[in-house]
């Protein structure tokens, strides 16, 4: 079904402006590195089971 959809946006990844991360961005990235829950791998089957599907 997804293959039937057409890309309605004339923009692409090349159109996205790159910006330097600010202090808040760097803090969030640091928090992610330090939080072990952010590095836990959950398989798709496990996730679907947890979500009740």
Biotite code that builds the C-alpha atoms (Angstrom):
import biotite.structure as struc

atoms = struc.array([
    struc.Atom([0.000, 0.000, 0.000], chain_id="A", res_id=1, res_name="UNK", atom_name="CA", element="C"),
    struc.Atom([2.842, 2.430, 0.761], chain_id="A", res_id=2, res_name="UNK", atom_name="CA", element="C"),
    struc.Atom([4.249, 1.980, -2.723], chain_id="A", res_id=3, res_name="UNK", atom_name="CA", element="C"),
    struc.Atom([0.987, 3.394, -4.101], chain_id="A", res_id=4, res_name="UNK", atom_name="CA", element="C"),
    struc.Atom([1.524, 6.721, -2.347], chain_id="A", res_id=5, res_name="UNK", atom_name="CA", element="C"),
    struc.Atom([3.274, 9.456, -4.217], chain_id="A", res_id=6, res_name="UNK", atom_name="CA", element="C"),
    struc.Atom([5.727, 11.876, -2.684], chain_id="A", res_id=7, res_name="UNK", atom_name="CA", element="C"),
    struc.Atom([3.630, 15.020, -2.285], chain_id="A", res_id=8, res_name="UNK", atom_name="CA", element="C"),
    struc.Atom([6.478, 17.162, -0.973], chain_id="A", res_id=9, res_name="UNK", atom_name="CA", element="C"),
    struc.Atom([8.726, 18.899, -3.496], chain_id="A", res_id=10, res_name="UNK", atom_name="CA", element="C"),
    struc.Atom([11.457, 19.079, -0.832], chain_id="A", res_id=11, res_name="UNK", atom_name="CA", element="C"),
    struc.Atom([14.144, 16.544, -0.034], chain_id="A", res_id=12, res_name="UNK", atom_name="CA", element="C"),
    struc.Atom([16.776, 16.021, 2.658], chain_id="A", res_id=13, res_name="UNK", atom_name="CA", element="C"),
    struc.Atom([19.025, 18.399, 0.708], chain_id="A", res_id=14, res_name="UNK", atom_name="CA", element="C"),
    struc.Atom([16.530, 21.200, 1.421], chain_id="A", res_id=15, res_name="UNK", atom_name="CA", element="C"),
    struc.Atom([16.897, 20.905, 5.206], chain_id="A", res_id=16, res_name="UNK", atom_name="CA", element="C"),
    struc.Atom([19.170, 23.525, 6.688], chain_id="A", res_id=17, res_name="UNK", atom_name="CA", element="C"),
    struc.Atom([21.993, 22.234, 8.905], chain_id="A", res_id=18, res_name="UNK", atom_name="CA", element="C"),
    struc.Atom([22.413, 24.116, 12.140], chain_id="A", res_id=19, res_name="UNK", atom_name="CA", element="C"),
    struc.Atom([24.936, 23.925, 14.936], chain_id="A", res_id=20, res_name="UNK", atom_name="CA", element="C"),
    struc.Atom([23.498, 22.235, 18.030], chain_id="A", res_id=21, res_name="UNK", atom_name="CA", element="C"),
    struc.Atom([22.821, 24.645, 20.857], chain_id="A", res_id=22, res_name="UNK", atom_name="CA", element="C"),
    struc.Atom([23.384, 24.079, 24.583], chain_id="A", res_id=23, res_name="UNK", atom_name="CA", element="C"),
    struc.Atom([20.007, 22.340, 25.000], chain_id="A", res_id=24, res_name="UNK", atom_name="CA", element="C"),
    struc.Atom([20.672, 19.955, 22.085], chain_id="A", res_id=25, res_name="UNK", atom_name="CA", element="C"),
    struc.Atom([24.064, 19.034, 23.510], chain_id="A", res_id=26, res_name="UNK", atom_name="CA", element="C"),
    struc.Atom([22.539, 18.434, 26.964], chain_id="A", res_id=27, res_name="UNK", atom_name="CA", element="C"),
    struc.Atom([19.910, 16.107, 25.505], chain_id="A", res_id=28, res_name="UNK", atom_name="CA", element="C"),
    struc.Atom([22.569, 14.161, 23.590], chain_id="A", res_id=29, res_name="UNK", atom_name="CA", element="C"),
    struc.Atom([24.687, 13.886, 26.731], chain_id="A", res_id=30, res_name="UNK", atom_name="CA", element="C"),
    struc.Atom([21.670, 12.654, 28.723], chain_id="A", res_id=31, res_name="UNK", atom_name="CA", element="C"),
    struc.Atom([21.010, 10.012, 26.062], chain_id="A", res_id=32, res_name="UNK", atom_name="CA", element="C"),
    struc.Atom([24.611, 8.798, 26.278], chain_id="A", res_id=33, res_name="UNK", atom_name="CA", element="C"),
    struc.Atom([24.394, 8.527, 30.067], chain_id="A", res_id=34, res_name="UNK", atom_name="CA", element="C"),
    struc.Atom([20.936, 6.901, 30.294], chain_id="A", res_id=35, res_name="UNK", atom_name="CA", element="C"),
    struc.Atom([21.213, 3.095, 29.993], chain_id="A", res_id=36, res_name="UNK", atom_name="CA", element="C"),
    struc.Atom([17.522, 2.865, 29.019], chain_id="A", res_id=37, res_name="UNK", atom_name="CA", element="C"),
    struc.Atom([18.358, 4.698, 25.784], chain_id="A", res_id=38, res_name="UNK", atom_name="CA", element="C"),
    struc.Atom([20.665, 1.854, 24.771], chain_id="A", res_id=39, res_name="UNK", atom_name="CA", element="C"),
    struc.Atom([18.322, -1.056, 25.450], chain_id="A", res_id=40, res_name="UNK", atom_name="CA", element="C"),
    struc.Atom([17.359, -2.987, 22.341], chain_id="A", res_id=41, res_name="UNK", atom_name="CA", element="C"),
    struc.Atom([13.810, -4.241, 22.134], chain_id="A", res_id=42, res_name="UNK", atom_name="CA", element="C"),
    struc.Atom([12.809, -6.443, 19.216], chain_id="A", res_id=43, res_name="UNK", atom_name="CA", element="C"),
    struc.Atom([9.747, -5.576, 17.202], chain_id="A", res_id=44, res_name="UNK", atom_name="CA", element="C"),
    struc.Atom([7.975, -8.679, 18.530], chain_id="A", res_id=45, res_name="UNK", atom_name="CA", element="C"),
    struc.Atom([8.712, -7.681, 22.136], chain_id="A", res_id=46, res_name="UNK", atom_name="CA", element="C"),
    struc.Atom([7.505, -4.139, 21.509], chain_id="A", res_id=47, res_name="UNK", atom_name="CA", element="C"),
    struc.Atom([4.268, -5.300, 19.909], chain_id="A", res_id=48, res_name="UNK", atom_name="CA", element="C"),
    struc.Atom([3.681, -7.662, 22.832], chain_id="A", res_id=49, res_name="UNK", atom_name="CA", element="C"),
    struc.Atom([4.310, -4.841, 25.348], chain_id="A", res_id=50, res_name="UNK", atom_name="CA", element="C"),
    struc.Atom([1.888, -2.598, 23.473], chain_id="A", res_id=51, res_name="UNK", atom_name="CA", element="C"),
    struc.Atom([-0.750, -5.331, 23.413], chain_id="A", res_id=52, res_name="UNK", atom_name="CA", element="C"),
    struc.Atom([-0.765, -6.046, 19.680], chain_id="A", res_id=53, res_name="UNK", atom_name="CA", element="C"),
])
